[in-house]
Amino acid sequence: MEKLYIGVDVGGMSIKAALVNKQGEIIYKSTKKTNSLEGGPGVLLKDIKELMIEHIEYAKKSGDVVKGIGFGIPGVVNNENGTIDYACNLGVENVNLRDYLSELNLPIYLSNDANVACLGEERFGAAKEYDNVVLLTLGTGIGGGVVIDDKLFEGVEGKGAELGHTVIVVDGEPCACGRRGCFEAYASASALLRYTRQEMKRNHDSMMWDYCKGDIDNVDGLTSFECAKKGDVSANLVIDTYVKYLSEGVLNFCNIFRPQVILLGGGISNQDKYLIEKVKKYCADRNYGYKNTPVVEIRVASLKNDAGVIGAACLAMDGDKK
């Protein structure tokens, strides 16, 4: 009989769940479409419970036992009360997930989705040899996760580690959070698209216009990168601007946390060494925060789409130790 843990990654498009063993290996996983925006929180809760029952039954048939369930939620949670306080992408607010699943008679743990992704990478992914890790997920916004001395740092009620909402330009670009100048307003995938369109409007001879077939609405996260690799001057200006803001954020987190490694995840991280080497060079050229201080590794996260479920399962593993 093996002890297993259910990790659940609740996203705006799908709910992913997996049975994970203590070695971080996925034994079984399945997915449901997220229907909460159409059907409300009741539908979301029902779908989650059905997934949980499915995984518990699978474990039983294999002669194994589920010891706990962890959730990664794309929004604000209260990890003490087990509630989803606000998740705009799910269309839910003030939902007590722990109470709803109480009849399963299993410990329920909640955290922000970027937090659990960081925990998964620290235990079983790109940072598994380290105990002090920062993860930045570069997507529509920027999610942040922090592990200190092998423990997930979440702040009061699990509402800390919002690294994307640290201000790097006072009175700068507006952010969806209501403030101005946030890190994610300058270094997210959305920011990259903004820089790309701005530069294309300035230079109609840029190769990026051909890449987009003459339609600026076709701009995506690859446009500037692919054209920069071919030597397009405008595209390289876009990448330099993006790398500058991303790297300044990285340097800030070097100073604040002095981790052993900072991981970059999300779609932009698929640029891998092309992006990483530019960020490393920018950081190495700066003094305080990188030079003459303990070297902070900068790497690409490795668990990709499984980071959420593995990291969420790690919440339950940690709870099982208490």
N, C-alpha and C positions, 0 to 999 in steps of 0.2 A: 504493500500500500504506500502510495506516494502522496505527500502533501502538495496540493496545488492551490493557486491563487488566481482569482479572476481579475483581469485588468480591463477597464472599459474606457474607451476614448470616444467621448460624445462630441460630435462635430455638427456643423450646420447642415451638412449634406448626408452624413451617415453616422450610425452608432456602431463602433467596432468593439468587439469583445473577444477575449482570448483567455484560455487556461494556460497558466505559466508555472513552470516548476522553479525550484530554488536555484537552479543554474541559469535562469533567465531564458529557458527554451520554451517556445510556444508549442503546446501539445495539441491544441485545437482552437480554432477561431471561426467566427462567423460575423455577419454584418446585417444590419437593418437600415433601411432608408429613414432619415430623420423626417418625421411628419408633423413636428410640433407647430410650425408656422401656420399650417393649414388646420390642424386639429386641436391645437392648444396643448397645455402641459399635461393634461390627462392622457393624451395619446402617447406623448413622450414617455411618461412613467410606465404605461402599460407595455410599450415596446421594450423598454429596459428590463422590466420584470420578466417578460417572456424570454429574453436573451439569457438572463441569469438562470432561469429554470432549465433552459436548454443545456447550459454549460455544467450546471450542477448534476443533471441527469447523465451527461456524457462521462463526467468523472466517476459517478457511481457505477456505471456499466463497466468501467475499466478497473474497478476495485480501488479507486483513489478517493481522496477526501478533500473537499474545498475548505480552506481555513479562513478565508476572508475575501472581500471584494473592494477594489480600489477604483476610483473614478477620476478621470481628467476632464475638467469642465471648461469650455471656452468662455469664461466670464468670471464674475465675482462670486466666490463661495465663502461659507463660514465653516471652516474645518472642525470647529468645536461642536457646532450644533448639527452638522451634516446637511446644511441647506444650500440650495442654489439661490443666492440673493438676487443676482441679475445676470442674465445671459442674453444679450440682444440678438445674437445670431440664432438662438433657439426660440426666442419669443417667450421666455419664461422669467418669472420673478417671484421671489419668496416661496420657493418650493422645497418642502422638507423631504429630500430623497431618502434619508436614513429611516425616517418614520415609515415611509411608504413601503420600504423593503424589509421592515422589521419581521414579518412572518417567515422570512427565509432563515431566520435565526443564525445569521452570520454577521461578524463585524463589518461595518461599512465605513470607508474612508474616502474623503473628497479633497481634491486640490485643483488648482488651476492647471489647464492643459500644458502650458509651457513648463510649469514646475515639475510635473511628473515626467515630461520628456527629458528634462535635465537629469532627474534622478535615474531614469533608465539608462541614459548615456554614461552616467558616472558608475553605475553598477555593472553594466553589461555591454557598453558601447565604446565609443571613441575615446572615453576618458576613464576606462575601467582601472587603469593603474594609478589614478589620482583620487584624492579625498577632498580637494577644493576646486570646484568647477563652476563656471558661469556658461550658460547657454543663451544664445540670442537666436530666435526664430524669425527669419526675414521673410515676411509675407505681406499681406495687405496692410498689416500693422507690424509691430515688433513685439513678440512675446519674450519674456525673460524668465530664466530659472537660475537658482543659486543653491549650490550644495557646499556647506562649510563643515569641515572635519567629518565627512561622510554622513552628514545629516542635512536633510532638506530645510532650507531657510524659507519660512513663509510669512513671518511677521504676525502681528496680532490678528486672530481669526482667519489666518491664511490670506490676508489681503496685502501682503508686502511683495517685494521683488517685481514691481511693475517697472522694469528697466526701460521699456519703450516710452515711458512718460516722464523720463528725466529731461529737463529742458536744456538744450545745448545752444539755442539762439533765443535770447530774451526778446519778447515781442515779435517772434518770427512767424513762420507759416502756421496757420490754424490747424489744430489737431482735433480729431473726432471726440477726444475726451473733454473738450471745452477750453483747454489751455492753448497757448501759442508757443511755437518753437520746440515742441517735443522731439526727442530723438527719432521716433517713428515717422514724424513728418518730414524727416530729412534722409533717413537711411532704410526705409521700408521699400518693398517692391513698388508700392504706389508712388513713392518719391522718385524712384528710378524712372518710371513711366513719365512722370511730370518733367523731369530733366530732359528726357529724350524728345518729347514733343516740343518743348521750348527751343531746344537746339535745332530741331528740324525746321521750325518756323523761321529761325534766324538764318539758316543756310539751306536753301532749296537745291543746292548742288550736292548735298550730302548723299552718300551711298545708302543711308538709312531710308531715303524715299524709295529707292529701287527695291530695297528689302521689303518695304511695306506696300509695294505695288502701287505707289503714288497716293495711297490713302492713309492719312495720319491715324485714322481709327483702327488701323491694323497693327499699331505699335503694341509690342508685348515685351516681356522681360528679357527676351533674347535679342531684340533689335539692336540695341547699342553694343552689347557684348560681341555678337557675331560680326558686326561691321567694324568694330574696333580691332578685332583680331586680323581683319583684312587691311588694316592701315588707314581707315577713314578718320580724318582729323576731327571732325565734329563728334563722331562716336567716341573717340578717345577723350575728348573734353567731357562728355557725359560721364564716362567711367571714372575719370579723375575726380570729378565733382562728387560722385557717389562714394567713391573710396575714401575721400577726405572726410565726409561726415560719418561714415561707418567707422572709420578708424579713430576718429576723435571720441566717439562713444566707447569704443574698445579701450582706449587709453583711460577714459574716466573710470571704467570698471576695473582696470588694472590697479588704479590708485585706490579705489574704494575697497575692493575685496582682496587684492593681491592673490588671485587664484593661481593654481598651477597651470590651468589651461582655460582658454575661452573657446567655446565651440560655436560654429555658425551653422544653423539649420534653415529649413525652408527652401523654397524653390530656387532662390538666387544662389544658394550654396552649391547647387549642381554645377556651377562654374568651377568648383573644386580649386585646383592649384592656381588657375589663372587669377581667381579672386584672392585666394589666400596669400599668394606671394606678393601681390600689390599691397594688401593690408599689412603684412609683416614688414615690408619695406617702409611704408609710411610710419609705422610705429617705431621701427628701429632708428629712423632718422630723427625722432623726437627724444628729448632728454628725460625730464622727470615723467615717470609713468611707464617707462620701458627701459631706456638706457640707464646704466649704473644702478639698476635694481634687479631683483631676481627675475630671470627671464620667464615670461608668460607664454606658453605654447599657444598657438592659434591653429585650430584644426576645423575640419568639416565634420559635423555630426554623422554618425554611421548607421544608426538604426532605422533611419528614414521613416516609412509609414508605420513601422512597428514600435517606434519610440513611445507613443502614447499608451498603448496597451501594456507594454512591458514595464514602463515607468509607473503606471497606475497599479499594476500588480505588486510593484515594489512597496507601495504604500501599505498594502495588506501584509506583505512579508515583514516589514518593520513593525507593524502592529502586532504581529504574531510573536515577536520576540519579547514584548513587554509583559 
